[in-house]
Amino acid sequence: MIGPISQEQIYCVSDNAATQLRFVCVDCQQKNVTDILNVLNNAQDMSSSAGFPTLALKNIPLNANWTGVTIMCQAMLNGHMVDSTPAVVEVRYLRQPRVLDANGQAAVQIANQGNRFYVECVRSSDGQCQQNGQRKTLRCGVESHPPATSFRWLKNGAPIAGAGAELAVGPESIGQSVQCSANNGLYSDQDMPTSQAVQIDPYTSARLLMDNFQKVQSEAPFLSGNRIEINQQVRLGCQVEGNPRPVVFWRLRRTSGEVVNADCAQGYEGQYEEVTTDQQTGMAIKNVVRLNAVCNLRVQNYSYTGSYWCSACSYVSQGVPECSPSLASPGPSSLIMNVQGAPMESDASPTVVQDALGRAAVVTVHYCAEPAPRPPREILFMVDSNELQVGQTWENFMFEASLQNNTFPKCYYARLRIDPVNGVDQGRSISLKLQNQFGTMQIPVELGQLMGNAGMSTGGLSGWWIAFIVLVLIALIAGVVVFLCFVRRMCCFDGRANWTSQKQQKDTSSTKYSSNLAPQHFSSEPAAPPRQTYLPNYQQAPPVPESPEHNGAYEAALAAAFADSKMSSKRAHEGLNYAELDLTDRNGPPTTDAFSPTEYVRLQQAPHAALGSHTSSINSIV
């Protein structure tokens, strides 16, 4: 292929009525070649036009790393998936060649003029380029697989014999066009791909002719010692020449040694004025382009302090330009600027660093000033309107030091130590107050925002806050205790509970009797155990004598006594239940009549083993 598109077409076909045709890659995942999967999945279905099942890969973008992967065709036939014979992919391609320089950079593209490479031209007195100038090496760059092995160079469309992948050109090639061709066996010698033409032009190194630095430093707004105040504006100028058309980069070396672009328009975006006549000779300038470059610089802060210079540069190829003086260091002429003014906040924001336990913290505030604020009165930390000079302490705050910042010119940093860090500190008003002969500045510190609530401990709460918190906790605990006592009828809330408990006890005792009432059978045979009468447990009668002569009298006395006891017990022991039982003979009339005493027995103690011919029936429940 030429470019990224394949020239070959790959088909997946089936003579039988197969369905679900598709291309699959067998080892793409193993070889980490995944971009081919999308290409295989997007194969064109050409079954309608072909008249039989057909998929095609045509006009697809290829990658060299596809070489070596295995693909196959699959289809559903008679309900089974069948595979074709695997095929190994070998991507052979050769993309459009290009003419590059020795560093691999392409030619400079000039609008409406095409591509340009430049060869250094040292002109003699007659204005012609000398043939002994520095030569330039060009290279034929091409992406191909397998790699290209055959190259051919053309000047003005005519082949150059004996040239390989590189070609050296010098002043003799100025004004000519150069092309290259490459081949890796995909093409015949007559059809070798050829690059676009590149024009060879004379190159005159860009150079600095003059500047106005010395003049600017001797006039206002500069003061003695190259000092200049903030918000002043200066106009810097440089005159440069070269071919191709030069550009100017304005550079600044700070006091820390860092080199950066100055705050001016740079390169092609700069401000230029073309000069067509030599001021000394009055003759027209030929073969080079001469420019006056201007930088209108407004001093905004202390970062403008340092050494300024301009570099004349030429782009002889794409990439880094060739400059004089260097972009990395000033030449013999530079402008020194020492900015001074009122204190101001640095570009670096305040920071806070806590120790490992989070107990102590150090707040660092960055500022710039020239001249620097002088301790003790010109630099203060303000904590809730309390002034802290360097080395002083108030409560848990200490102004440790103010030190020079070696990164930014005329800048410093002040350190405030907080030990320990208390919860109330996040609400304090903290700021750094600065002053010098040009003005004052106050930099606020949002401690709560810097540290966050998580970094605050409660060890330093005031006594009033601690007392308030303790009282609230006591009130909460007392409320919970009272609520629990009320719910569970404990302590002073148990009067009603005790009365209810006693009543429930009585009800329970009576329930023992009433809930178990059931017909009982007692034997009247002589062999039955002696009969014993039971009273409630608090009126238990003594055992009944077993002699026959006492039975009648004893029972009569017992009935009379129990009648009185029953009335008083009903009044004094509400809730107690008794069972009145009428003993009857199973086979005969009842053993008692309306005038005979009724026996009261305690059912829980009734001898179930003595079931006989007498049955007991419930007459009443009190």
Backbone torsions as a table, in degrees:
resi	resn	phi	psi	omega
1	MET	NA	158.3	169.9
2	ILE	-114.4	122.5	-171.1
3	GLY	84.3	-156.7	-174.5
4	PRO	-93.7	-0.2	-172.3
5	ILE	-100.9	137.1	-179.9
6	SER	-72.3	149.0	174.5
7	GLN	-99.3	-22.7	179.0
8	GLU	-86.9	156.2	175.5
9	GLN	-121.5	136.8	-178.4
10	ILE	-116.5	133.0	-175.2
11	TYR	-119.4	148.9	169.8
12	CYS	-119.8	113.2	-173.9
13	VAL	-129.1	160.6	177.7
14	SER	-142.1	129.8	176.6
15	ASP	-73.5	-27.4	-179.4
16	ASN	-91.3	170.6	-178.2
17	ALA	-79.9	69.6	179.9
18	ALA	-88.3	159.1	178.0
19	THR	-129.6	170.3	176.0
20	GLN	56.1	46.5	176.1
21	LEU	-67.7	143.1	178.9
22	ARG	-163.0	153.4	171.2
23	PHE	-93.7	138.6	176.6
24	VAL	-132.4	151.2	176.5
25	CYS	-105.5	128.8	-173.9
26	VAL	-79.5	-41.6	-171.6
27	ASP	-126.1	24.1	-178.1
28	CYS	-66.8	-41.4	179.1
29	GLN	-64.3	-40.8	-180.0
30	GLN	-64.3	-36.7	-178.9
31	LYS	-93.5	3.7	178.2
32	ASN	58.2	40.8	175.3
33	VAL	-113.5	94.0	-173.0
34	THR	-105.2	-18.0	-177.5
35	ASP	-70.1	-17.7	178.7
36	ILE	-75.2	-20.0	-175.8
37	LEU	-65.0	-41.1	178.4
38	ASN	-63.4	-37.2	178.9
39	VAL	-65.0	-43.9	-179.9
40	LEU	-65.8	-38.1	-178.7
41	ASN	-70.6	-20.6	-178.7
42	ASN	-101.7	25.6	177.9
43	ALA	-62.7	147.1	-176.6
44	GLN	-82.1	132.2	176.5
45	ASP	-87.2	112.3	-178.2
46	MET	-113.2	25.1	-176.5
47	SER	-63.6	-38.3	-176.8
48	SER	-64.9	-44.9	-178.3
49	SER	-75.7	-30.5	-177.1
50	ALA	-82.7	-27.7	-178.0
51	GLY	88.1	1.4	176.8
52	PHE	-151.6	162.4	-177.1
53	PRO	-56.8	120.8	-175.5
54	THR	-147.0	132.7	168.1
55	LEU	-120.4	149.8	-177.9
56	ALA	-139.2	141.2	169.8
57	LEU	-108.3	107.4	-177.1
58	LYS	-141.0	144.4	179.4
59	ASN	53.5	46.9	-177.7
60	ILE	-102.7	148.6	173.9
61	PRO	-74.4	138.4	-176.3
62	LEU	-116.8	154.3	172.9
63	ASN	-124.9	144.6	-178.7
64	ALA	-64.9	-26.0	-177.3
65	ASN	-75.9	-1.9	174.2
66	TRP	-74.9	-16.0	-178.7
67	THR	-60.4	127.1	177.5
68	GLY	102.4	-13.3	179.2
69	VAL	-79.6	156.2	-176.3
70	THR	-110.3	128.8	177.2
71	ILE	-123.9	161.1	176.2
72	MET	-150.9	170.2	178.4
73	CYS	-111.0	137.4	178.3
74	GLN	-123.5	151.5	178.4
75	ALA	-153.7	155.1	176.0
76	MET	-93.3	119.4	-177.4
77	LEU	-132.8	120.8	179.8
78	ASN	53.4	39.8	176.3
79	GLY	80.9	4.5	-179.5
80	HIS	-126.5	146.5	177.0
81	MET	-86.2	124.5	-179.2
82	VAL	-117.2	149.6	-177.3
83	ASP	-111.7	149.1	172.0
84	SER	-85.3	176.7	174.6
85	THR	-68.5	131.3	-179.7
86	PRO	-61.7	150.5	178.7
87	ALA	-132.1	136.2	178.9
88	VAL	-92.4	131.0	-177.4
89	VAL	-85.3	132.9	171.9
90	GLU	-129.3	110.2	-178.2
91	VAL	-90.1	116.7	175.9
92	ARG	-117.2	121.7	-175.9
93	TYR	-149.5	164.1	174.1
94	LEU	-150.9	112.8	-178.6
95	ARG	-86.2	169.7	-174.2
96	GLN	-57.6	124.4	176.8
97	PRO	-66.7	157.3	177.0
98	ARG	-139.3	149.0	175.1
99	VAL	-88.7	122.1	-178.2
100	LEU	-122.8	165.1	172.7
101	ASP	-89.0	-176.2	-175.2
102	ALA	-65.1	-22.2	179.3
103	ASN	-91.7	5.4	-179.7
104	GLY	81.0	13.4	179.3
105	GLN	-92.0	142.6	-179.8
106	ALA	-80.8	172.2	-178.3
107	ALA	-70.8	159.6	177.1
108	VAL	-75.6	132.0	178.4
109	GLN	-98.3	119.0	179.3
110	ILE	-110.3	132.2	-176.9
111	ALA	-59.0	131.0	177.6
112	ASN	65.2	9.3	179.8
113	GLN	-127.7	-7.5	177.4
114	GLY	83.9	-159.4	-177.2
115	ASN	-90.6	140.4	-176.9
116	ARG	-132.5	134.4	164.5
117	PHE	-116.9	151.2	-174.2
118	TYR	-121.7	138.1	176.9
119	VAL	-116.6	134.0	-176.5
120	GLU	-60.7	134.9	-178.4
121	CYS	-122.8	115.2	174.6
122	VAL	-100.3	111.6	-172.5
123	ARG	-87.5	142.1	175.6
124	SER	-86.8	-173.9	-177.8
125	SER	-64.5	-25.5	179.4
126	ASP	-87.3	3.7	177.8
127	GLY	85.6	3.7	179.8
128	GLN	-91.4	152.1	178.7
129	CYS	-75.0	129.6	176.6
130	GLN	-73.8	144.5	-175.3
131	GLN	-77.7	-10.0	-178.7
132	ASN	-94.4	20.7	178.5
133	GLY	-71.5	171.7	-178.9
134	GLN	-67.1	133.5	-178.8
135	ARG	-91.4	160.4	-177.2
136	LYS	-122.9	139.0	-179.7
137	THR	-100.0	127.0	175.4
138	LEU	-109.3	150.9	-177.3
139	ARG	-131.2	141.5	177.2
140	CYS	-89.0	105.6	-178.8
141	GLY	-95.1	132.4	-179.1
142	VAL	-151.6	141.2	173.7
143	GLU	-99.6	124.5	-175.9
144	SER	-156.4	159.1	170.9
145	HIS	-146.8	122.0	-4.1
146	PRO	-67.0	168.0	-177.1
147	PRO	-57.3	147.8	178.8
148	ALA	-67.8	139.1	-179.4
149	THR	-120.4	-11.7	-177.3
150	SER	-122.9	129.3	-178.2
151	PHE	-131.0	156.5	178.3
152	ARG	-151.5	135.7	179.6
153	TRP	-111.4	147.4	178.5
154	LEU	-131.3	135.7	172.0
155	LYS	-114.8	122.2	-175.9
156	ASN	54.2	32.8	177.3
157	GLY	87.4	-5.3	-178.6
158	ALA	-101.7	133.8	179.8
159	PRO	-63.4	147.0	175.9
160	ILE	-106.9	126.5	-177.4
161	ALA	-76.3	146.0	170.9
162	GLY	77.0	11.8	-179.2
163	ALA	-91.3	143.0	177.3
164	GLY	-104.7	-138.8	-178.5
165	ALA	-74.5	-16.5	-178.8
166	GLU	-124.2	154.5	179.9
167	LEU	-141.6	129.1	177.5
168	ALA	-95.4	129.2	179.6
169	VAL	-123.2	150.4	179.5
170	GLY	-138.7	-163.3	-179.3
171	PRO	-55.7	-26.3	179.4
172	GLU	-66.4	-19.2	-179.1
173	SER	-93.4	-0.6	-178.6
174	ILE	-62.6	132.5	-179.1
175	GLY	90.1	-3.7	-179.8
176	GLN	-101.8	159.7	174.3
177	SER	-103.7	145.7	-176.1
178	VAL	-127.1	138.3	174.7
179	GLN	-136.7	161.7	175.8
180	CYS	-137.6	152.2	176.7
181	SER	-125.5	152.6	179.8
182	ALA	-143.7	153.7	-179.0
183	ASN	-151.0	141.5	175.0
184	ASN	-121.3	23.8	178.7
185	GLY	98.7	-5.3	179.1
186	LEU	-79.1	-20.2	-174.3
187	TYR	-126.7	161.6	172.8
188	SER	-80.3	167.7	-179.2
189	ASP	-63.6	-29.4	-179.5
190	GLN	-79.1	-21.4	-175.7
191	ASP	-109.0	19.1	-179.0
192	MET	-61.4	133.9	177.3
193	PRO	-61.6	141.4	-175.6
194	THR	-125.4	143.6	-178.6
195	SER	-76.7	171.8	172.1
196	GLN	-72.4	157.4	-179.1
197	ALA	-77.0	143.4	177.4
198	VAL	-121.8	130.0	-179.8
199	GLN	-86.3	135.7	176.5
200	ILE	-99.2	119.1	-178.7
201	ASP	-118.2	157.1	177.6
202	PRO	-69.8	144.6	-177.3
203	TYR	-120.7	121.7	172.3
204	THR	-113.2	119.2	-174.8
205	SER	-56.0	137.6	175.6
206	ALA	-67.8	138.8	-179.7
207	ARG	-144.7	155.6	179.0
208	LEU	-89.3	125.3	179.9
209	LEU	-91.8	-45.7	-178.1
210	MET	-162.4	166.4	174.6
211	ASP	-146.6	172.4	-179.4
212	ASN	-111.5	22.4	-173.3
213	PHE	-61.7	-47.3	-176.9
214	GLN	-63.9	-38.6	179.9
215	LYS	-67.0	-41.8	-179.0
216	VAL	-64.8	-40.2	-177.1
217	GLN	-70.2	-19.7	-179.5
218	SER	-90.6	-1.0	-176.9
219	GLU	-121.6	167.8	174.8
220	ALA	-65.6	147.3	11.7
221	PRO	-89.9	10.1	179.1
222	PHE	-70.6	141.4	174.7
223	LEU	-106.3	177.9	179.0
224	SER	-60.6	147.5	-179.0
225	GLY	76.2	23.3	179.6
226	ASN	59.9	27.1	-179.8
227	ARG	-87.0	144.3	177.7
228	ILE	-146.7	140.2	-176.5
229	GLU	-85.2	157.7	178.2
230	ILE	-63.2	146.8	179.1
231	ASN	77.3	7.7	173.3
232	GLN	-85.8	157.0	-178.0
233	GLN	-124.7	137.7	178.2
234	VAL	-128.7	155.2	-179.9
235	ARG	-119.1	111.4	-179.4
236	LEU	-97.2	145.3	-179.5
237	GLY	-141.2	142.9	176.1
238	CYS	-138.1	146.7	174.1
239	GLN	-114.9	127.2	-176.5
240	VAL	-132.2	162.6	174.4
241	GLU	-150.3	159.7	179.2
242	GLY	167.7	173.7	176.6
243	ASN	-146.2	118.4	11.1
244	PRO	-69.2	179.3	-176.1
245	ARG	-52.9	123.2	-176.8
246	PRO	-78.1	163.8	172.3
247	VAL	-129.8	161.5	-176.3
248	VAL	-121.1	134.9	171.9
249	PHE	-115.0	128.2	178.1
250	TRP	-94.8	126.7	-172.8
251	ARG	-121.4	155.6	-179.7
252	LEU	-137.0	127.0	171.6
253	ARG	-107.3	116.2	-179.8
254	ARG	-76.8	167.7	-178.6
255	THR	-63.3	-22.0	177.1
256	SER	-78.5	-7.5	-177.7
257	GLY	97.1	-8.6	179.8
258	GLU	-71.4	136.1	179.1
259	VAL	-110.4	125.2	-178.6
260	VAL	-137.3	168.7	171.7
261	ASN	-70.5	136.3	175.3
262	ALA	-70.3	165.4	-178.1
263	ASP	-79.2	64.5	-179.6
264	CYS	-137.2	160.8	172.7
265	ALA	-66.1	134.5	-170.6
266	GLN	-115.2	152.3	170.1
267	GLY	57.4	-133.2	-179.0
268	TYR	-63.8	-20.7	-178.8
269	GLU	-87.4	0.4	-176.6
270	GLY	-72.1	172.7	178.0
271	GLN	-96.2	120.4	-175.7
272	TYR	-131.3	153.1	172.2
273	GLU	-134.7	120.0	-175.5
274	GLU	-78.6	140.1	179.1
275	VAL	-110.9	124.3	-176.6
276	THR	-105.5	-14.6	-176.5
277	THR	-128.3	136.4	176.6
278	ASP	-71.9	125.3	-176.1
279	GLN	-68.7	-28.0	-178.4
280	GLN	-81.4	-45.4	-176.6
281	THR	-94.9	-20.6	-175.9
282	GLY	74.3	6.9	-178.9
283	MET	-93.1	156.3	179.1
284	ALA	-69.5	144.5	-179.5
285	ILE	-85.1	127.2	-177.8
286	LYS	-120.6	153.7	171.8
287	ASN	67.6	-8.1	177.3
288	VAL	-136.0	165.2	175.5
289	VAL	-113.5	125.0	-180.0
290	ARG	-110.9	133.4	-175.4
291	LEU	-134.0	147.2	167.2
292	ASN	-102.5	119.2	179.8
293	ALA	-103.3	142.1	-175.4
294	VAL	-128.4	141.4	174.5
295	CYS	-130.8	114.7	174.5
296	ASN	-93.1	105.5	-171.1
297	LEU	-107.2	123.1	175.6
298	ARG	-108.0	121.6	-176.5
299	VAL	-77.6	111.0	-174.7
300	GLN	-103.4	-28.6	-179.5
301	ASN	-157.9	-174.0	-174.3
302	TYR	-75.4	-11.5	177.3
303	SER	-69.8	-8.2	177.9
304	TYR	-81.8	-4.2	178.8
305	THR	-70.1	133.6	177.4
306	GLY	149.6	-164.3	-178.1
307	SER	-105.5	130.7	-178.9
308	TYR	-110.9	143.9	172.6
309	TRP	-154.3	167.0	177.5
310	CYS	-119.4	142.8	178.9
311	SER	-116.2	129.8	175.1
312	ALA	-89.1	123.3	-172.5
313	CYS	-129.3	153.0	176.0
314	SER	-132.8	136.0	174.4
315	TYR	-94.2	99.2	177.6
316	VAL	-91.7	-6.1	173.8
317	SER	-163.3	170.0	176.4
318	GLN	-68.8	142.8	-178.1
319	GLY	120.2	-148.8	-176.2
320	VAL	-74.1	134.2	179.6
321	PRO	-77.0	164.3	173.0
322	GLU	-95.4	125.0	-169.7
323	CYS	-127.7	152.6	174.4
324	SER	-149.6	122.2	-7.0
325	PRO	-67.1	176.7	-173.8
326	SER	-64.7	154.4	174.5
327	LEU	-73.2	-15.2	-175.3
328	ALA	-93.2	-21.2	-177.1
329	SER	-149.9	148.3	-178.5
330	PRO	-72.3	157.8	175.4
331	GLY	-85.9	-155.5	-178.0
332	PRO	-68.9	-18.2	-177.4
333	SER	-120.4	129.6	178.1
334	SER	-153.6	164.0	179.6
335	LEU	-112.9	126.5	179.6
336	ILE	-97.1	130.5	-178.4
337	MET	-129.3	120.1	175.2
338	ASN	-111.4	106.9	-175.8
339	VAL	-82.5	137.0	175.9
340	GLN	-137.2	157.6	-179.5
341	GLY	163.8	-167.2	-178.3
342	ALA	-69.9	156.6	176.4
343	PRO	-60.2	147.8	178.8
344	MET	-150.2	159.4	-179.2
345	GLU	-72.3	138.9	179.3
346	SER	-75.6	166.1	175.1
347	ASP	-64.6	-24.6	178.7
348	ALA	-81.1	128.5	-179.4
349	SER	-77.4	158.5	175.5
350	PRO	-58.6	146.9	-179.4
351	THR	-130.4	162.7	176.2
352	VAL	-137.9	137.3	179.3
353	VAL	-127.3	124.9	179.3
354	GLN	-101.9	155.2	175.8
355	ASP	-76.0	178.3	-173.6
356	ALA	-62.8	-33.6	-178.1
357	LEU	-88.3	-7.7	-179.0
358	GLY	75.2	13.1	-178.0
359	ARG	-81.3	-43.5	-177.5
360	ALA	-116.4	157.7	180.0
361	ALA	-147.0	152.1	177.5
362	VAL	-123.0	120.6	178.1
363	VAL	-96.2	129.1	-179.7
364	THR	-116.5	124.8	-179.6
365	VAL	-117.4	126.1	-177.7
366	HIS	-97.3	139.8	178.3
367	TYR	-151.5	163.3	178.6
368	CYS	-131.1	145.5	179.1
369	ALA	-167.8	147.7	174.0
370	GLU	-149.3	112.1	1.6
371	PRO	-72.3	159.8	-178.5
372	ALA	-70.1	143.6	174.7
373	PRO	-57.2	138.0	-176.4
374	ARG	-102.0	127.1	175.1
375	PRO	-65.8	156.0	4.8
376	PRO	-94.5	-18.1	-168.7
377	ARG	-91.4	-19.2	-175.0
378	GLU	-89.6	-6.7	176.4
379	ILE	-139.1	117.6	-174.9
380	LEU	-140.0	144.8	166.2
381	PHE	-96.5	130.1	178.9
382	MET	-105.6	120.7	177.5
383	VAL	-123.0	105.6	-176.5
384	ASP	51.1	49.6	178.4
385	SER	68.7	8.7	175.3
386	ASN	-96.9	124.7	-177.2
387	GLU	-86.5	130.7	176.0
388	LEU	-118.4	117.0	173.3
389	GLN	-84.4	169.8	-179.7
390	VAL	-58.6	123.7	179.5
391	GLY	93.1	-10.6	-178.5
392	GLN	-87.0	158.7	-177.9
393	THR	-130.4	140.4	171.7
394	TRP	-137.2	118.5	-174.6
395	GLU	51.9	-119.7	-177.6
396	ASN	-98.7	16.0	-180.0
397	PHE	-109.1	139.3	178.1
398	MET	-141.8	126.8	175.5
399	PHE	-82.5	102.3	-173.5
400	GLU	-73.2	-57.9	-173.4
401	ALA	-168.1	167.0	170.4
402	SER	-127.4	121.7	-169.9
403	LEU	-124.6	160.4	179.2
404	GLN	-76.1	137.7	174.8
405	ASN	-94.3	117.3	-175.9
406	ASN	-82.2	-6.4	-178.6
407	THR	-90.8	-41.8	-177.2
408	PHE	-110.9	134.9	-177.8
409	PRO	-68.8	142.3	176.8
410	LYS	59.6	26.2	-176.7
411	CYS	-120.1	153.2	-175.5
412	TYR	-142.1	175.7	173.7
413	TYR	-145.4	139.9	180.0
414	ALA	-108.3	141.5	-175.9
415	ARG	-117.1	126.5	177.0
416	LEU	-117.3	121.0	-178.2
417	ARG	-98.7	135.2	178.0
418	ILE	-120.0	115.0	-175.5
419	ASP	-149.6	108.3	0.3
420	PRO	-86.9	168.2	176.3
421	VAL	-85.4	119.7	-177.0
422	ASN	-106.8	159.8	-179.8
423	GLY	-64.3	-31.2	-178.9
424	VAL	-74.7	-13.7	-176.2
425	ASP	-66.7	-28.9	-177.8
426	GLN	-67.9	-17.8	177.8
427	GLY	-96.5	1.0	-178.2
428	ARG	-79.4	153.5	175.6
429	SER	-92.8	112.2	-176.1
430	ILE	-122.6	136.7	178.2
431	SER	-157.2	159.5	175.3
432	LEU	-107.6	120.8	-178.2
433	LYS	-102.6	124.3	-175.5
434	LEU	-123.8	151.9	-178.8
435	GLN	-158.0	138.9	166.9
436	ASN	-145.3	-170.3	-173.4
437	GLN	-66.5	-15.2	-178.3
438	PHE	-97.0	-13.5	179.4
439	GLY	158.1	-173.0	-178.5
440	THR	-124.3	162.1	-179.9
441	MET	-154.1	138.0	177.1
442	GLN	-125.6	120.0	-176.8
443	ILE	-104.3	111.7	180.0
444	PRO	-73.5	151.5	178.2
445	VAL	-123.8	114.6	176.9
446	GLU	-88.5	87.9	-174.1
447	LEU	-65.7	-41.4	-179.7
448	GLY	-62.5	-38.3	179.4
449	GLN	-70.8	-36.1	-179.1
450	LEU	-70.8	-39.9	-173.6
451	MET	-94.5	-33.9	-174.9
452	GLY	80.9	157.0	-178.1
453	ASN	-63.8	-26.2	-177.3
454	ALA	-67.4	-24.7	-178.0
455	GLY	-85.8	2.2	-176.3
456	MET	-99.1	134.5	172.6
457	SER	-100.3	170.7	-178.9
458	THR	-110.5	15.2	-176.7
459	GLY	-67.2	-21.3	-174.5
460	GLY	-107.8	24.2	178.3
461	LEU	-65.2	144.0	-178.5
462	SER	-68.9	162.6	-178.5
463	GLY	-61.6	-38.7	178.6
464	TRP	-62.4	-42.4	179.0
465	TRP	-65.6	-39.8	179.4
466	ILE	-64.2	-44.3	178.8
467	ALA	-61.9	-42.1	179.6
468	PHE	-62.7	-43.5	-179.9
469	ILE	-64.3	-40.5	179.3
470	VAL	-63.8	-44.0	179.1
471	LEU	-61.7	-42.0	178.3
472	VAL	-61.8	-42.9	179.2
473	LEU	-63.6	-41.7	179.2
474	ILE	-62.7	-44.7	179.5
475	ALA	-61.0	-40.3	178.5
476	LEU	-64.5	-43.1	-179.6
477	ILE	-64.5	-43.5	179.2
478	ALA	-61.3	-42.6	178.3
479	GLY	-61.1	-40.7	178.8
480	VAL	-64.8	-41.1	-179.8
481	VAL	-63.7	-46.6	180.0
482	VAL	-60.6	-42.0	-179.5
483	PHE	-62.5	-43.2	-179.6
484	LEU	-66.0	-40.4	178.0
485	CYS	-62.3	-41.0	-179.5
486	PHE	-65.7	-41.8	-178.3
487	VAL	-68.7	-41.1	-175.2
488	ARG	-95.3	5.5	178.8
489	ARG	56.0	49.6	-178.1
490	MET	-106.3	166.6	173.6
491	CYS	53.5	-125.7	-175.3
492	CYS	-73.2	-7.3	-179.6
493	PHE	-98.4	15.0	-172.6
494	ASP	-101.0	4.3	179.5
495	GLY	-59.3	-54.9	179.1
496	ARG	-63.7	-34.9	179.0
497	ALA	-65.5	-40.0	-179.9
498	ASN	-65.6	-42.6	178.4
499	TRP	-62.3	-42.5	178.4
500	THR	-65.3	-36.9	179.4
501	SER	-64.5	-42.2	179.5
502	GLN	-63.1	-44.4	-179.9
503	LYS	-61.4	-40.8	179.1
504	GLN	-65.4	-33.2	178.3
505	GLN	-63.1	-43.5	-179.7
506	LYS	-65.2	-45.2	179.6
507	ASP	-59.7	-36.2	-179.9
508	THR	-66.2	-41.9	-179.8
509	SER	-62.9	-42.7	179.6
510	SER	-68.9	-33.4	-179.7
511	THR	-63.2	-28.4	178.8
512	LYS	-59.4	-32.3	-179.1
513	TYR	-87.6	-49.5	-172.0
514	SER	-70.3	-33.5	-174.8
515	SER	-78.3	-10.6	-177.2
516	ASN	-114.2	15.6	-179.5
517	LEU	-67.4	131.5	179.1
518	ALA	-159.7	151.7	177.8
519	PRO	-56.4	131.8	179.2
520	GLN	-121.5	148.6	-179.3
521	HIS	-117.2	127.7	178.6
522	PHE	-118.1	141.1	-178.8
523	SER	-81.2	136.7	175.8
524	SER	-100.0	6.0	-179.9
525	GLU	-71.7	153.8	-178.8
526	PRO	-60.8	-28.4	-177.1
527	ALA	-75.2	-4.2	-178.9
528	ALA	-67.4	153.7	-179.8
529	PRO	-63.7	152.8	-179.8
530	PRO	-58.7	139.8	-178.8
531	ARG	-76.7	138.4	-179.6
532	GLN	-132.9	134.7	-178.5
533	THR	-97.6	137.2	-176.9
534	TYR	-115.7	141.2	171.9
535	LEU	-112.1	168.8	174.0
536	PRO	-54.2	157.6	-168.5
537	ASN	-62.4	-25.8	-180.0
538	TYR	-89.7	-3.8	176.1
539	GLN	-128.9	39.6	-176.5
540	GLN	-64.0	123.2	179.3
541	ALA	-81.8	154.9	176.3
542	PRO	-67.3	160.1	-179.2
543	PRO	-56.5	142.6	-179.9
544	VAL	-75.3	131.1	176.5
545	PRO	-61.8	144.6	-174.8
546	GLU	-92.4	-4.7	-179.0
547	SER	-71.4	142.0	-174.6
548	PRO	-65.1	-31.7	-174.8
549	GLU	-71.9	-20.1	-178.4
550	HIS	-97.0	-10.7	-172.9
551	ASN	-62.0	-46.8	-176.3
552	GLY	-65.8	-46.6	-179.8
553	ALA	-65.2	-39.3	-177.9
554	TYR	-64.7	-41.7	-177.5
555	GLU	-70.6	-34.7	177.7
556	ALA	-65.4	-45.1	178.6
557	ALA	-63.9	-38.7	179.9
558	LEU	-64.1	-40.1	-179.4
559	ALA	-65.1	-42.4	179.8
560	ALA	-65.3	-43.0	-179.6
561	ALA	-66.2	-36.4	-177.4
562	PHE	-72.4	-27.3	177.7
563	ALA	-62.5	-45.3	176.8
564	ASP	-66.2	-41.6	-178.9
565	SER	-63.5	-35.1	-178.3
566	LYS	-64.3	-41.6	-179.7
567	MET	-67.9	-47.6	-179.4
568	SER	-67.5	-37.1	179.7
569	SER	-66.0	-32.9	-179.8
570	LYS	-67.3	-36.7	179.2
571	ARG	-76.5	-42.9	-172.7
572	ALA	-86.3	-22.8	-175.5
573	HIS	-128.3	69.0	179.2
574	GLU	-65.8	134.9	178.1
575	GLY	104.8	-14.6	178.5
576	LEU	-83.2	137.2	-175.5
577	ASN	-115.7	141.3	177.7
578	TYR	-126.8	153.5	179.1
579	ALA	-112.6	127.0	176.3
580	GLU	-99.5	117.2	-173.2
581	LEU	-109.3	138.5	175.6
582	ASP	-111.2	109.6	-178.4
583	LEU	-78.6	127.8	179.6
584	THR	-128.2	156.7	177.1
585	ASP	-87.2	132.8	-177.9
586	ARG	-57.9	-39.9	-172.6
587	ASN	-105.4	1.0	-176.2
588	GLY	-142.3	-171.8	-179.4
589	PRO	-69.2	164.4	-179.1
590	PRO	-60.0	148.4	-179.1
591	THR	-80.4	-9.1	179.6
592	THR	-127.2	154.2	174.3
593	ASP	-118.5	-168.8	-175.6
594	ALA	-68.9	-17.8	-176.1
595	PHE	-106.2	-5.3	178.7
596	SER	-84.8	150.7	179.9
597	PRO	-65.1	145.0	179.6
598	THR	-92.8	134.8	178.4
599	GLU	-84.8	138.7	174.4
600	TYR	-116.5	123.1	-179.5
601	VAL	-122.9	153.4	174.9
602	ARG	-91.2	111.6	-171.3
603	LEU	-60.3	-33.9	-178.0
604	GLN	-63.0	-24.8	-178.1
605	GLN	-105.9	6.5	179.2
606	ALA	-67.5	133.4	-177.6
607	PRO	-76.3	99.3	-179.7
608	HIS	-64.4	-23.4	-178.3
609	ALA	-71.5	-11.9	-175.6
610	ALA	-101.2	32.9	179.3
611	LEU	-63.4	132.6	-177.4
612	GLY	-147.5	-142.3	-173.6
613	SER	-84.9	-9.4	178.3
614	HIS	-97.9	139.0	177.4
615	THR	-117.6	151.0	178.9
616	SER	-109.7	134.8	177.4
617	SER	-122.0	150.3	-177.8
618	ILE	-81.6	119.4	176.6
619	ASN	-91.6	-42.5	-178.9
620	SER	-158.2	157.2	174.7
621	ILE	-128.3	119.9	-179.7
622	VAL	-90.8	NA	NA
